[in-house]
Amino acid sequence: MKDILQDIKNRASILNKTIVLPEAEDKRVVEAAVKTVKENVSKVVLLGKESDILANNPGVDLTGVTVIDPATYEKTGEYAQLLFDLRKGKINKKTGLDEYPTVEDAKNYILKDFTMYGALMLKLGDVDGMVSGACHSTANTLRPGLQVIKTAPGEKMVSAYFLMIAPPCGNKYCEDGCYIYADSGLVQNPTSEELAYIALSSAKSAKVIAGLEPRIAFISHSTKGSAKHPDVTKVVDAVNFFKELAPEYNADGELQFDAAIVPEVAKSKAPNSTVAGHANVMIFPDLDTGNSNYKNTERLGGFQAVGPLCQGLAKPINDLSRGCGVEDIVAAVAITALQTQN
């Protein structure tokens, strides 16, 4: 079985992209930046004051890592003007006033919120992607993306997935060495049509990022009519809509999780399915299910969980779980570099 993560890193390295990491206050992020550059995965920009970074990380070697201090960087004024222009007329829901009444207000904001600062760098093309979330919430990471980068042309929505990489010893049900789990990080309770669009984005991600030939399972607590409930109907409708939307992909549902990945169970519960027992892209009916399943697979199954990785933005921004490790951050950087090809 090929080393999924190393293959991703190798392909990212060829692209020579620049990824901004706005959370230099987190030691894991600094270590990941150094490791990313050392392994030649991509170029890295760290946002922060270099003296503070060195003080918080004794002995760290930042050779090859570009450190930008927003407080002194020559383009900070330009970024502030861009934010002011992009959000002009937008109202702060808490205050009822303009978000940024003046350019100076916009500047003051981005000097406090480096995630927004990084998104503005990305908007102007000064970097190729951004990875954040090691010490900030998903909302804090994705808000700048939705406000500044926005949805890519032709995309119906932004969603998020986790790349679940099997442990080094392998997993007898994971034929390809990894799974795509979606949506496990963003969309709370998608409609049937939204589930179909999430599946389409996830199928594309499976091919571009993981090199998989997608076999898509729409997950439910029911398999092929074993239960009746509006939640099941939602999934069945999603499958039907997806097959009209993207008939070129191999997809099926509704399937229980064991029917999706265990051949013996699939033979019993869904004998005529071309996906059951061999699925590698899991589309969950809601965020509760998707998020819980990725954490179960990570903690009990020993899989590496990389994400939440965003789909549908005009330029790549990816979130991190606040429980992430250094290698998870490096992996997210590599995937972000690959997403520039979309």
Backbone hydrogen bonds, N-H to C=O, Kabsch-Sander energy under -0.5 kcal/mol:
donor,donor_aa,acceptor,acceptor_aa,energy
4,I,2,K,-1.1
7,D,3,D,-2.4
8,I,4,I,-2.1
9,K,5,L,-2.4
10,N,6,Q,-2.6
11,R,7,D,-2.2
12,A,8,I,-2.2
13,S,9,K,-2.4
14,I,10,N,-1.2
15,L,11,R,-0.7
15,L,12,A,-0.9
16,N,12,A,-1.0
16,N,13,S,-0.5
19,I,43,K,-2.6
20,V,129,G,-2.6
21,L,45,V,-3.3
24,A,22,P,-0.5
24,A,47,L,-1.0
26,D,23,E,-1.9
27,K,25,E,-0.5
29,V,26,D,-0.5
30,V,26,D,-1.9
31,E,27,K,-2.5
32,A,28,R,-2.4
33,A,29,V,-2.5
34,V,30,V,-2.2
35,K,31,E,-2.4
36,T,32,A,-2.9
37,V,33,A,-2.0
38,K,34,V,-2.5
39,E,35,K,-2.4
40,N,37,V,-1.1
41,V,36,T,-2.5
42,S,36,T,-0.6
43,K,17,K,-3.3
45,V,19,I,-2.3
46,L,66,T,-3.1
47,L,21,L,-1.8
48,G,46,L,-0.6
48,G,68,I,-2.5
50,E,48,G,-0.6
52,D,49,K,-0.7
53,I,49,K,-2.2
54,L,50,E,-2.6
55,A,51,S,-2.0
56,N,52,D,-2.2
57,N,53,I,-1.0
60,V,57,N,-2.2
62,L,60,V,-0.7
65,V,62,L,-2.3
66,T,44,V,-2.4
67,V,65,V,-0.6
68,I,46,L,-2.9
68,I,66,T,-0.5
72,T,69,D,-1.9
73,Y,69,D,-1.7
76,T,73,Y,-1.5
79,Y,75,K,-2.3
80,A,76,T,-2.4
81,Q,77,G,-2.1
82,L,78,E,-2.2
83,L,79,Y,-2.5
84,F,80,A,-2.4
85,D,81,Q,-2.5
86,L,82,L,-2.7
87,R,83,L,-2.2
88,K,85,D,-0.7
90,K,87,R,-2.4
92,N,97,L,-3.5
93,K,91,I,-0.5
96,G,92,N,-3.1
99,E,90,K,-2.6
106,A,102,T,-1.7
107,K,103,V,-2.5
108,N,104,E,-2.4
109,Y,105,D,-1.9
110,I,106,A,-2.2
111,L,107,K,-1.6
112,K,109,Y,-1.5
113,D,109,Y,-2.2
114,F,112,K,-0.8
117,Y,113,D,-1.7
118,G,114,F,-2.6
119,A,115,T,-2.0
120,L,116,M,-2.0
121,M,117,Y,-1.9
122,L,118,G,-2.1
123,K,119,A,-2.3
124,L,120,L,-1.9
125,G,122,L,-1.0
126,D,121,M,-2.4
127,V,121,M,-0.8
128,D,18,T,-3.3
129,G,18,T,-1.0
130,M,316,P,-1.7
131,V,20,V,-2.0
132,S,318,N,-2.4
141,T,137,S,-1.6
142,L,138,T,-2.9
143,R,139,A,-2.3
145,G,141,T,-0.6
146,L,142,L,-2.6
147,Q,143,R,-2.5
148,V,144,P,-2.8
149,I,144,P,-0.9
149,I,145,G,-0.7
150,K,145,G,-3.4
152,A,312,G,-3.2
155,E,152,A,-2.1
159,S,311,Q,-2.0
161,Y,309,L,-2.5
162,F,181,Y,-2.3
163,L,306,V,-2.5
164,M,162,F,-0.8
164,M,179,Y,-2.7
165,I,163,L,-0.7
165,I,304,Q,-2.9
166,A,164,M,-0.5
166,A,177,G,-2.4
170,G,167,P,-2.7
174,C,171,N,-1.3
175,E,173,Y,-1.2
177,G,174,C,-0.9
179,Y,164,M,-2.2
180,I,280,N,-2.3
181,Y,162,F,-2.4
181,Y,179,Y,-0.5
182,A,180,I,-0.5
182,A,282,M,-2.6
183,D,160,A,-0.7
184,S,160,A,-1.1
188,Q,186,L,-0.6
195,L,191,T,-2.6
196,A,192,S,-1.8
197,Y,193,E,-2.2
198,I,194,E,-2.6
199,A,195,L,-2.3
200,L,196,A,-2.1
201,S,197,Y,-2.4
202,S,198,I,-2.5
203,A,199,A,-2.4
204,K,200,L,-1.9
205,S,201,S,-2.4
206,A,202,S,-2.6
207,K,203,A,-1.6
208,V,204,K,-2.8
209,I,205,S,-2.7
210,A,205,S,-1.0
211,G,207,K,-0.6
212,L,206,A,-2.8
216,I,250,N,-2.8
217,A,281,V,-3.1
218,F,216,I,-0.5
218,F,252,D,-2.5
219,I,217,A,-0.8
219,I,283,I,-2.7
220,S,255,L,-2.1
224,K,254,E,-2.0
226,S,223,T,-0.8
232,V,229,H,-0.7
233,T,229,H,-2.3
234,K,230,P,-2.2
235,V,231,D,-1.2
236,V,232,V,-2.5
237,D,233,T,-2.8
238,A,234,K,-1.7
239,V,235,V,-2.3
240,N,236,V,-2.2
241,F,237,D,-2.5
242,F,238,A,-2.6
243,K,239,V,-2.3
244,E,240,N,-1.3
245,L,241,F,-2.3
246,A,242,F,-3.4
249,Y,246,A,-1.9
250,N,214,P,-0.7
251,A,249,Y,-0.8
252,D,216,I,-2.3
255,L,218,F,-2.3
260,A,256,Q,-1.7
261,I,257,F,-1.4
262,V,258,D,-2.5
266,A,262,V,-2.5
267,K,263,P,-2.2
268,S,264,E,-1.0
269,K,265,V,-3.0
270,A,266,A,-2.7
273,S,270,A,-1.7
277,G,259,A,-1.2
278,H,275,V,-2.5
279,A,260,A,-2.5
280,N,215,R,-2.3
281,V,215,R,-2.0
282,M,180,I,-3.4
283,I,217,A,-3.0
283,I,281,V,-0.6
284,F,182,A,-3.3
284,F,282,M,-0.7
287,L,188,Q,-2.9
290,G,286,D,-2.3
291,N,287,L,-3.0
292,S,288,D,-1.9
293,N,289,T,-2.3
294,Y,290,G,-2.0
295,K,291,N,-1.8
296,N,292,S,-2.3
297,T,293,N,-2.6
298,E,294,Y,-2.2
299,R,295,K,-2.8
300,L,296,N,-2.6
301,G,296,N,-1.1
302,G,298,E,-0.7
303,F,297,T,-1.7
304,Q,165,I,-2.8
305,A,303,F,-0.5
306,V,163,L,-2.5
306,V,304,Q,-0.7
307,G,305,A,-0.6
309,L,161,Y,-3.5
311,Q,159,S,-2.9
314,A,150,K,-2.9
318,N,130,M,-2.6
319,D,308,P,-1.9
320,L,132,S,-0.5
321,S,307,G,-1.0
324,C,321,S,-2.1
329,I,325,G,-1.6
330,V,326,V,-2.2
331,A,327,E,-2.3
332,A,328,D,-2.2
333,V,329,I,-2.3
334,A,330,V,-2.3
335,I,331,A,-2.5
336,T,332,A,-2.4
337,A,333,V,-2.1
338,L,334,A,-1.9
339,Q,335,I,-2.0
340,T,336,T,-0.6
340,T,337,A,-1.0
341,Q,338,L,-1.9
342,N,339,Q,-1.6
